[in-house]
């Protein structure tokens, strides 16, 4: 591995671990893991208002389908999502966020906001914009080149 790439990969690995640990701690009082939070965030996307299939959620958030199924059952039991039959595939159900689920997500985001704000507090505006641009490039590449 090229030295600069190795250093960048190590930095990204440390960043991911520290951020994941922070998110886990912030989400724990809400009874969610980071993976469950990612699933709820995904389902809440405006383009998925009509619903999405478990297999599509699993692929999008890179979580195994049985874990998504278990999470959706938990969310359905607490009224965060609703399941409706697919009109195009009799075997599938579409999962959509409920108003209760959307409100709960907003409450969680407000609750964890202060715990995340400090992460960026020491970034001058230009550096934060540059970070967001670089992170966007990484996200785009990783999304396009999934394993």
TAGI-V489572 format. One record per residue. PHI is phi in degrees with one decimal (none if undefined). PSI is psi as a letter, one per 30 degrees, with the letter a starting at -180 (NA if undefined). D_FIRST is the distance of its C-alpha to the first C-alpha in Angstrom with 2 decimals. Layout:
phi = [PHI	PHI]
psi = [PSI	PSI]
d_first = [D_FIRST	D_FIRST]
This chain:
phi = [none	-64.9	-51.2	-64.4	-67.5	-61.4	-64.2	-64.5	-64.0	-63.8	-61.5	-64.2	-62.3	-63.6	-58.1	-61.3	-64.4	-64.7	-66.5	-60.9	-63.7	-64.6	-61.3	-60.0	-66.5	-70.3	-86.7	-54.6	-62.8	-94.8	72.1	-122.8	-92.3	-57.4	-64.4	-65.5	-62.2	-62.1	-65.3	-63.1	-59.7	-63.1	-62.8	-78.9	-58.3	-56.4	-75.1	-113.2	-56.7	-79.8	113.1	-147.5	-87.0	-56.7	-61.8	-69.6	-62.3	-56.5	-66.3	-66.7	-99.2	56.0	-125.3	-62.1	-56.4	-61.0	-68.1	-65.7	-58.6	-63.9	-65.3	-62.8	-61.6	-63.2	-64.7	-65.9	-63.3	-99.6	79.5	-81.1	-134.9	-125.4	-112.1	-131.6	-64.0	-73.8	-82.7	-109.0	-142.6	-61.4	-79.8	-98.2	-119.0	-99.5	-106.2	-134.6	-72.2	-93.9	-56.8	-62.7	-64.5	-64.3	-65.4	-62.7	-62.4	-62.2	-60.9	-63.8	-60.7	-65.7	-66.5	-85.9	-51.4	-61.6	-71.6	-100.3	-59.9	-62.2	-58.1	-109.8	-61.2	-94.2	-89.0	-62.7	-51.6	-64.8	-67.5	-65.4	-63.1	-66.2	-58.7	-61.9	-67.1	-66.1	-60.9	-60.2	-64.8	-63.9	-60.4	-60.7	-65.5	-63.0	-67.2	-73.0	-114.0	-62.7	-95.3]
psi = [k	k	e	e	e	e	e	e	e	e	e	e	e	e	e	e	e	e	e	e	e	e	e	e	e	e	f	e	f	g	g	k	l	e	e	e	e	e	e	e	e	e	f	f	k	e	f	g	e	f	l	l	l	e	e	e	e	e	e	e	g	h	k	k	e	e	e	e	e	e	e	e	e	e	e	e	f	g	g	f	l	k	k	l	k	k	f	f	j	f	f	l	k	k	k	k	k	l	e	e	e	e	e	e	e	e	e	e	e	e	e	f	e	e	f	f	e	f	e	g	e	g	k	l	e	e	e	e	e	e	e	e	e	e	e	e	e	e	e	e	e	e	e	f	h	k	NA]
d_first = [0.00	3.81	6.29	8.50	6.65	5.98	9.61	10.83	9.87	11.56	14.36	14.96	15.11	17.62	19.48	19.91	21.20	23.57	24.84	25.41	27.36	29.40	30.24	31.27	33.60	35.04	35.68	37.12	40.60	40.69	40.03	36.80	33.24	30.44	30.16	33.93	33.88	31.29	33.63	36.64	34.96	34.01	37.56	38.99	37.46	40.37	39.45	39.87	43.38	44.89	42.55	39.51	38.91	37.14	34.75	33.85	33.33	31.09	28.89	28.83	28.02	25.81	28.22	29.81	33.23	35.28	34.00	34.91	38.30	38.97	38.05	40.24	43.09	42.79	42.79	45.73	47.71	47.40	48.25	44.95	44.57	46.99	46.62	48.55	48.88	46.95	49.31	47.13	46.05	48.64	46.08	44.01	44.75	43.57	42.43	43.34	43.41	46.92	48.41	48.21	44.51	43.87	45.91	44.11	40.73	42.08	43.43	40.09	38.31	41.00	40.75	37.01	36.98	37.90	35.23	32.60	34.28	33.41	29.71	30.24	33.26	31.63	29.99	32.10	32.90	30.73	27.61	28.30	28.76	25.44	23.74	25.56	24.55	20.80	21.16	23.16	20.45	18.01	20.93	21.84	18.48	18.20	21.86	21.62	18.64	19.86	18.98]
